[in-house]
Amino acid sequence: MATDGTIHTVAGNGEKIAEAGTVLAGTKGTDVALGAPNAVAVSPDGTVFIADSLASRVYALSADGTIEVRVTAELLGGPIATINALAVSPSGSLFLADRENSRIVEIPAEAGARPVSTSVPLPTGLAADAVGGVWISSATSQLSRLQAGGVATIVGSSDGGWTADDRRPTASPFNATAVSAGGNGVYIVDNLHRRVLQLVPDGRVSTAADLPVDPFGTHDPVGLATSVTAGGPLYLVDTVGSRIFSIPAAAAGDIDPAEPVWPWIAGGAVAVPLVVLFLVIHRRQRTGGRGQVDAGSA
């Protein structure tokens, strides 16, 4: 999204089919058909990774607008039904959530490196922090973190904050249904208590926003994305109401439901990817610092 509020298409030609053949070098992103583009992530160098679950592929969109296939079904060990989420670490490693096979797959940035699979029950969301940790939400509302090859469950600490338990208990008190990492910490949607929580590096937990019944309902799914620039806002996706709201990243308290930032008409399943793509365009048209998030110690 440009600074004047206009939106530009960067990938996909509008055809709802999945590319099956070779994508030639120099192909523009807008010349490729995307069958089910349901996840995106941005690397430190500005490359936009786009998951097309219908093709079991991940594309890499360069700053010059050209696109290439970065991950194939063969690399993943076969087709999968849905790539639920993507994240990119500061080192450039690409992570994808494969809920169908209950795993997180890491594709290292080094040419020729083999993918690494880590078992995680029913992953649905990913967020990479600035120190190499990858935060994982799951269909069971469990919040986990993958760091240095090990998985830990995020649990409550004795002082009311958070800590990482590498014994991997199955119960997590944070009821996370969505996760994102920004310049001020890691943010989750706590669907049980209808709020957005902020987990900061020193182990504290605070409420970044409440999710009032109007407009977010009592149990309706709420998506979450954070700005790619330090101190940028949080974006909340009202799936049922087909609206996206913006709140300051460090703010606490209720959202004003009368002030939607962007109305949208796309399906709820693609809302968060659309937010991220908007932010990518915005980032490329203005300089901004990269957020610093420390995940704490396991």
C-alpha positions as CSV (number, residue, x, y, z in Angstrom):
1,M,0.0,0.0,0.0
2,A,1.4,3.4,-1.0
3,T,1.6,6.4,1.4
4,D,-1.5,7.9,-0.4
5,G,-3.6,4.9,0.5
6,T,-3.7,3.2,-2.9
7,I,-3.2,-0.5,-3.2
8,H,-1.2,-2.2,-6.0
9,T,-1.2,-5.8,-7.1
10,V,2.2,-7.4,-6.7
11,A,1.5,-11.1,-7.5
12,G,-1.2,-13.2,-9.1
13,N,-2.9,-12.7,-12.5
14,G,-6.4,-13.1,-11.2
15,E,-6.8,-16.7,-12.4
16,K,-7.8,-19.1,-9.7
17,I,-5.7,-22.0,-10.9
18,A,-2.3,-23.2,-9.7
19,E,0.8,-23.0,-11.7
20,A,2.2,-26.5,-12.3
21,G,5.0,-25.9,-14.7
22,T,8.3,-24.1,-14.6
23,V,8.4,-20.4,-13.8
24,L,11.0,-18.9,-16.0
25,A,13.6,-16.5,-14.7
26,G,12.5,-12.9,-15.0
27,T,8.8,-13.7,-14.8
28,K,6.8,-10.9,-13.2
29,G,4.7,-11.7,-10.1
30,T,1.6,-10.5,-11.8
31,D,2.1,-13.0,-14.6
32,V,1.8,-16.1,-12.3
33,A,-1.6,-17.7,-11.4
34,L,-2.0,-18.3,-7.7
35,G,-4.5,-21.0,-6.9
36,A,-4.8,-20.6,-3.1
37,P,-2.4,-17.9,-1.8
38,N,-3.2,-18.2,1.9
39,A,0.1,-17.1,3.7
40,V,2.8,-14.5,3.2
41,A,6.0,-13.4,5.0
42,V,8.7,-10.8,4.4
43,S,12.4,-11.6,4.7
44,P,15.0,-9.1,6.1
45,D,16.1,-8.3,2.5
46,G,12.5,-7.4,1.5
47,T,11.7,-10.6,-0.4
48,V,8.1,-11.5,-0.1
49,F,7.3,-15.2,0.3
50,I,3.9,-16.4,-0.9
51,A,2.4,-19.8,-0.1
52,D,0.1,-21.3,-2.7
53,S,-1.4,-24.3,-1.0
54,L,-3.2,-25.5,-4.1
55,A,0.2,-26.1,-5.7
56,S,2.1,-27.0,-2.5
57,R,4.5,-24.2,-3.5
58,V,6.1,-21.2,-1.9
59,Y,7.1,-18.3,-4.3
60,A,9.7,-15.7,-3.7
61,L,8.8,-12.2,-4.9
62,S,11.8,-9.9,-5.3
63,A,11.9,-6.2,-4.9
64,D,12.1,-5.7,-8.7
65,G,8.7,-7.5,-9.1
66,T,10.1,-10.8,-10.5
67,I,9.0,-14.1,-8.9
68,E,10.5,-17.6,-8.6
69,V,9.5,-20.9,-7.0
70,R,11.4,-21.3,-3.7
71,V,9.6,-24.4,-2.2
72,T,8.1,-27.3,-4.1
73,A,6.0,-30.3,-3.2
74,E,9.0,-32.5,-3.9
75,L,11.1,-30.5,-1.4
76,L,8.3,-30.9,1.2
77,G,8.2,-34.7,0.7
78,G,4.9,-34.6,-1.3
79,P,1.8,-32.4,-1.7
80,I,0.1,-31.0,1.4
81,A,-3.4,-29.7,1.7
82,T,-2.6,-26.3,3.3
83,I,0.5,-24.3,4.2
84,N,-1.1,-22.5,7.1
85,A,1.5,-19.9,7.8
86,L,5.0,-18.6,6.8
87,A,7.7,-16.8,8.8
88,V,11.2,-15.7,8.0
89,S,14.0,-15.5,10.6
90,P,16.6,-12.7,10.7
91,S,19.1,-15.1,9.2
92,G,16.8,-15.6,6.2
93,S,15.5,-19.1,7.0
94,L,12.0,-19.7,5.8
95,F,9.5,-21.5,8.1
96,L,6.2,-22.9,7.1
97,A,3.4,-24.4,9.2
98,D,2.0,-27.7,7.9
99,R,-1.0,-28.4,10.0
100,E,-2.0,-31.5,8.0
101,N,1.2,-33.3,9.1
102,S,1.6,-31.5,12.5
103,R,5.0,-30.1,11.7
104,I,7.0,-26.9,11.2
105,V,9.3,-27.1,8.2
106,E,12.5,-24.9,8.1
107,I,14.1,-24.2,4.7
108,P,17.5,-22.7,5.5
109,A,18.7,-19.8,3.4
110,E,21.9,-21.6,2.3
111,A,21.7,-22.9,-1.2
112,G,21.3,-26.7,-1.3
113,A,20.5,-27.0,2.4
114,R,17.9,-29.7,3.2
115,P,14.6,-28.8,4.9
116,V,14.3,-29.6,8.6
117,S,11.0,-30.8,10.0
118,T,10.0,-30.3,13.7
119,S,7.0,-32.0,15.2
120,V,4.4,-29.5,16.5
121,P,0.7,-30.5,17.0
122,L,-1.6,-28.8,14.6
123,P,0.2,-25.5,13.9
124,T,-1.9,-22.7,12.5
125,G,0.2,-19.5,12.8
126,L,3.9,-18.4,12.9
127,A,5.8,-15.3,13.9
128,A,9.6,-14.8,13.8
129,D,11.2,-12.6,16.4
130,A,14.5,-10.7,16.0
131,V,16.6,-13.2,17.9
132,G,15.8,-16.3,15.8
133,G,12.8,-17.6,17.7
134,V,9.7,-18.7,15.8
135,W,6.4,-18.5,17.7
136,I,3.7,-20.9,16.9
137,S,0.0,-20.9,17.5
138,S,-2.0,-24.1,17.2
139,A,-5.5,-25.4,16.7
140,T,-5.5,-26.4,20.3
141,S,-4.8,-22.8,21.4
142,Q,-1.3,-23.8,22.6
143,L,1.5,-21.3,22.2
144,S,5.0,-22.6,21.5
145,R,8.3,-21.3,20.5
146,L,10.9,-23.0,18.2
147,Q,14.4,-21.8,18.9
148,A,17.9,-23.3,18.3
149,G,16.2,-26.5,17.1
150,G,14.1,-27.0,20.3
151,V,10.5,-26.5,20.9
152,A,9.2,-25.0,24.2
153,T,5.6,-24.3,25.4
154,I,4.9,-20.8,26.5
155,V,3.5,-21.0,30.0
156,G,2.7,-18.6,32.9
157,S,5.4,-17.6,35.3
158,S,5.0,-17.2,39.1
159,D,4.9,-13.4,38.8
160,G,2.0,-13.4,36.4
161,G,4.2,-13.1,33.2
162,W,5.4,-15.7,30.7
163,T,8.3,-18.2,30.4
164,A,9.2,-21.0,28.0
165,D,9.0,-24.6,29.3
166,D,11.1,-27.0,27.1
167,R,9.4,-30.0,28.7
168,R,6.6,-29.1,26.3
169,P,3.5,-29.4,28.4
170,T,0.3,-29.6,26.4
171,A,-1.5,-26.9,28.4
172,S,-0.8,-23.2,27.7
173,P,-2.6,-20.5,29.7
174,F,-2.6,-17.9,26.9
175,N,-5.3,-19.5,24.7
176,A,-3.5,-18.2,21.6
177,T,-5.5,-18.5,18.3
178,A,-3.3,-16.0,16.4
179,V,0.3,-14.8,16.8
180,S,2.4,-12.0,15.4
181,A,5.8,-10.4,16.3
182,G,6.3,-6.6,16.2
183,G,8.7,-4.0,17.3
184,N,7.3,-3.9,20.9
185,G,7.0,-7.7,21.5
186,V,5.1,-10.7,20.5
187,Y,1.3,-10.3,20.3
188,I,-1.4,-13.0,20.5
189,V,-5.1,-13.2,20.3
190,D,-6.5,-14.7,23.5
191,N,-9.8,-15.9,22.1
192,L,-11.1,-17.3,25.5
193,H,-10.9,-13.9,27.2
194,R,-11.4,-11.9,24.0
195,R,-8.3,-9.7,24.2
196,V,-4.9,-9.2,22.5
197,L,-2.0,-9.8,24.8
198,Q,1.5,-8.4,24.5
199,L,4.4,-10.6,25.6
200,V,7.5,-8.5,26.1
201,P,11.2,-9.6,26.3
202,D,11.5,-9.3,30.0
203,G,8.8,-11.8,30.6
204,R,5.9,-9.4,31.3
205,V,2.4,-9.9,29.9
206,S,0.1,-7.0,29.3
207,T,-3.3,-6.4,27.5
208,A,-2.7,-4.5,24.3
209,A,-6.4,-4.4,23.4
210,D,-9.8,-5.8,24.4
211,L,-12.0,-7.3,21.7
212,P,-15.5,-5.9,22.4
213,V,-18.6,-7.8,21.4
214,D,-19.3,-5.0,18.9
215,P,-17.7,-5.5,16.4
216,F,-15.8,-8.7,17.2
217,G,-18.6,-11.0,18.6
218,T,-18.2,-13.4,21.5
219,H,-16.5,-16.3,19.7
220,D,-15.9,-15.1,16.2
221,P,-12.3,-15.6,14.9
222,V,-10.0,-12.6,14.9
223,G,-6.9,-12.3,12.8
224,L,-3.8,-10.4,13.8
225,A,-0.9,-8.8,12.0
226,T,1.8,-6.3,13.0
227,S,3.6,-3.6,11.1
228,V,6.9,-4.4,9.6
229,T,8.4,-1.2,11.0
230,A,9.4,-0.6,14.6
231,G,6.6,0.9,16.6
232,G,4.0,0.3,13.9
233,P,0.4,-0.5,14.6
234,L,-1.4,-3.7,15.2
235,Y,-4.0,-4.8,12.6
236,L,-7.0,-6.8,13.8
237,V,-9.2,-8.7,11.3
238,D,-12.9,-8.8,12.0
239,T,-13.6,-11.9,9.9
240,V,-17.4,-11.9,10.3
241,G,-17.8,-8.1,9.8
242,S,-15.3,-8.0,6.9
243,R,-13.3,-5.1,8.3
244,I,-9.8,-4.5,9.4
245,F,-9.0,-2.2,12.4
246,S,-5.7,-0.5,13.4
247,I,-4.6,0.2,16.9
248,P,-1.2,1.5,18.2
249,A,1.1,-1.3,19.0
250,A,1.8,-0.2,22.6
251,A,-1.7,0.9,23.4
252,A,-4.0,-0.6,26.0
253,G,-7.7,-0.6,26.2
254,D,-10.7,-0.9,23.9
255,I,-10.6,-0.4,20.1
256,D,-13.0,2.2,18.7
257,P,-15.3,0.0,16.5
258,A,-16.4,3.1,14.6
259,E,-13.0,3.7,13.1
260,P,-12.1,0.9,10.7
261,V,-8.9,1.6,8.8
262,W,-9.5,-0.4,5.7
263,P,-12.9,-2.0,4.6
264,W,-12.3,-5.1,2.5
265,I,-14.4,-7.5,0.6
266,A,-12.1,-10.6,0.5
267,G,-12.8,-13.8,2.4
268,G,-11.7,-13.9,6.0
269,A,-9.1,-16.7,5.4
270,V,-6.9,-14.3,3.3
271,A,-7.3,-11.2,5.4
272,V,-4.1,-11.3,7.3
273,P,-2.0,-12.1,4.2
274,L,-3.6,-9.1,2.6
275,V,-2.6,-6.9,5.5
276,V,1.0,-8.1,5.2
277,L,1.1,-7.5,1.5
278,F,-0.2,-4.0,2.1
279,L,2.6,-3.4,4.6
280,V,5.2,-4.7,2.2
281,I,4.2,-2.2,-0.4
282,H,4.2,0.5,2.2
283,R,7.6,-0.6,3.4
284,R,9.1,-0.4,0.0
285,Q,8.0,3.2,-0.5
286,R,9.4,4.5,2.7
287,T,12.3,3.5,5.0
288,G,11.6,2.0,8.4
289,G,13.5,0.3,11.2
290,R,13.2,-3.4,11.8
291,G,11.5,-4.3,15.1
292,Q,13.6,-5.9,17.9
293,V,11.9,-8.7,19.8
294,D,13.6,-10.9,22.3
295,A,11.7,-14.1,23.1
296,G,13.0,-14.6,26.6
297,S,14.9,-17.6,27.8
298,A,13.8,-21.2,27.8
